[in-house]
Amino acid sequence: MMVGMERNQYDAECFLLYYLFSSERRRGKLAALSIAAMVILVGVPLWWKTTQTYRAWLPVAQINELAKLQLQLSADVEVVFARGTATPEQQKKVPVTQTQDEDHAVDEADLSLHRLSESPCGSLVIYVIPESSSLLPENVNVYIGQRRTALLRIGAQMKVGKTLKQLLAHLEPRVKQILQVMSFSHNDITAALSDRVRFSPDNKESIADSMRAFKSSPGYEITFSLLNPDPKSHRLHWDIEGAVQTYIQPLLTKLSPVANFSLDSQILYYAMLGVNPRYDSSRSAYILNADSLAHVINPVEARLGSNAASSNPVLNFLLYVPDAHHSPLYIHDHKKREVQTNAFHSPRWGGIMVYNVNGFYQTGTNFPVDVNINMAKVMGVFLAQLRLLLGVQSTAPPSSFQVAPCGSSGLADWELDRLMWSRSVENVATATTTITSLAQLLDQIGNIVINDNIAQQVSSAVTSLQLAVAELEVGNLGFALQYSKEAILASEKAFFDPSLLHLLYFPDDQKFAIYIPLFLPMCVPILLSLLKIVSEVRQRRREKQAKKD
Amino acid sequence: MKILTLLSFFTAYTLTASVNIEDSAGQFFSSGHTNNWAVLVCTSRFWFNYRHVANTLSVYRSVKRLGIPDSHIVLMLADDMACNHRNPKPATVFSHKNMELNVYGDDVEVDYRGYEVTVENFLRVLTGRLPPSTPRSKRLLSDDRSNILIYLTGHGGNGFLKFQDSEEISNVELADAFEQMWQKRRYNELLFIIDTCQGASMYERFYSPNLMALASSQVGEDSLSHQPDLAIGVHLMDRYTFYLLEFLEDIHPASKTNMNDLFKVCPKSQCVSTPGHRTDLFLRDPGSVLITDFFGSVRKIEITMETINLTDPIKQMEENSGNDVQTENNTYVDQLPVSEIIHQKPKQRDWHPPDGFILGLWTLILLVFFKTYGVKHLKHVF
């Protein structure tokens, strides 16, 4: 009987313990489940959110749209028919504007015509004159004026034909040719797009052109330097301020819609050229051949200096006055002929001119000799070089064309238009490339932070680009250039922002090495308890199944 | 791999196109560059890494001698060996034993020095993302017609290069930086030379066009140093750069040596490690690339044929009529009031109640006193 009672007690205790344990166990299971729920529902999203990098929204769709870059350029051309060029029948169809006087010289006619219709930038006016006109000499069919006008000599009445259609068919290729010279040609546009389009030109000149001119930039620095290696013999005076004001500043003022220019000048003493010139007894002068010119620039460049504050490209113009022992000094080209200007230039760098002063004094005078430099001659050469380096000059026009000289400012209006066309296209292309590569970069590297200011710059660049493309389509060149400049500035600012540094590259094994010591000790008990719960549930279900059976 | 084959197809196509350009352009414009830049980086500090600084300075010296001006060189030295306390010959850095060649000279222009040489600054220089206040000499202002030479030396491993003994740059980061340079057309052609252990791993991941790379050793090999100098007490140069310098001493600005000769520098018999090179991303044939295309700065020249006839006389600059702005006479504030300093009386210090420490000390003394002699003596005090 004792045994039975003990056994009952034992059973009761077991039952009690079992009951207690099971509630404990249930509490334990609930605890494990709730911790797991906490971790999964609260912890993981929190960790995800806090380790996310801040990325502001970028207009990616618009950027991809722009990346296709379909540009349409339209230039306004006004064609004016002079008296005697069109038959009455043709005249009826074409609205008659005005007639002009034919007795003046061609450049006066050009000026007076210009005053008749002031054409906005980007557009052209072509005046068609009859074949019998005496304005243009015999072999010249087209005269391109200083402003935006051109005179085109039409063929004889018989050749052209009677109907309007024939007249227009006769005119079209000629007008197209004029447009290619005065506004833009296919080669120019392709050269401007050389960033994106693989440029395969057909002649040496176009390559040289594309390499020579500076790339489009919001500002340039121009430095004039006078190199005097022999101050003991020559005391040089140059009125650089006056010369710049008179000769260079008008050109720069005219170019102000294209870029900002800052000018400075300096005089360097004891600056040698670095190459020894050969003495040529036949001409009793010193000669520098074209091959040795390439080594002239480097030794001098170290002494030139530049403005430390800005990152604009620098154009250097050097005026070298040879020392008394090596005077006179002449430059020979590749064919051993003397160069008229006695100057040479280097693509994307600047120009050097050698100015001989031995003619200004006789031998035997007391050294040092005072020399006044003829700034008009010097600036003429520098201005020509400046035009080349800025990309104003282009391929030579066809032979039947006569181009007016560019006038006191050094730049004809149509040349400015030409520059503006290519600059606008170049700016639009560069800005588009910058924006698309920035979007691509930010897409590829997931952990760069994109701040709000960058997103704002990108959006404003995209807006400016769209406006520029629209204006180019319509033909408003001035506005197109302005918008394209804004687009470039904004896109460069966004791309080169110092905060966009992809230093956060972590290889995958490093990522594991960082997270495992943090999360593994926490996750292992949770995981194990969950597994235990799952296995118990499964076991109980199996027992229930067994009991049923 | 697929991308690499696609890229090689693309480069093959452009190679044919560019070959046509070359034929028609002639030798003069065949290289397509108008200016040269060099970025020379030494990444290690401490006296026993003297040889890395000497490496970088030797390349700097060669590059300057061949014509690249200081304004186009970005020189980054992580430590100052010339003025190091342990240098027995101050203001000199020698590259050959018996102190034959002082590569420090007297016109070295270091742009990033000491602790400024970091991975971040290096990447910023390459990609151009510098703060606006950075001066011109610390920037890489290259354009799409610049040939750039990049020289790195220091301690490296498989896929990384150590900077300043505390951080690393990986080959993926370097390849991405070059890709960003290409996207922004910051170079025409780029020559990358690295002299570290396992240097070939650093150029494995390049994928941008127009890159040529040379390394001093393959993956798994160490680059060894050349010779110690017993007077200075450290190894002076690394082998690869030593023989590279010897090779460059024979080059002058007009020489026509090409890249194939550069690949032959320092064979295994001299270098113990196997130098490697990579030219598959380069569009031109290495045999047609001159050494001076990267190490020197030969300018292209064109004769100016035209001039503009200027007939206006020079305008006399008119004087500024009247002074619009009142010029104030500014004076400097007395920077150093010497008289006051000399005749100064000692300042009266204000009285402060005693500090906690003093109080505690006194309390301790009192307690000890009264413990020893008993509390009844208190009445003698109060």
Interface residues (C-beta under 8 A of the other chain):
Chain A: D195 R198 S200 P201 D202 N203 K204 I207 A208 M211 R212 K215 D239 E241 G242 A243 Q245 T246 Y247 A290 L293 A294 H295 I297 N298 E301 A302 S306 N307 A308 A309 S310 S311 P313 I331 D333 V339 Q340 T341 A343 F344 H345 S346 P347 R348 W349 G351 M353 M375 A376 K377 M379 G380 V381 L383 A384 Q385 R387 L388 P405 C406 S408 G410 T433 T434 S437 Q440 L441 I445 F495 F496 D497 P498 L500 L501 H502 L503 Y505 P507
Chain B: T14 A17 N20 I21 S24 A25 G26 F29 G32 T34 N35 G67 I68 P69 D70 S71 V119 E120 L123 R124 T127 G128 R129 L130 P131 P135 R136 S137 R139 L141 D143 D144 R145 S170 V172 E173 D176 Q180 Q183 K184 R185 P253 A254 S297 V298 R299 K300 I301 E302 I303 T304 M305 E306 T307 I308 N309 L310 T311 D312 P313 I314 K315 Q316 M317
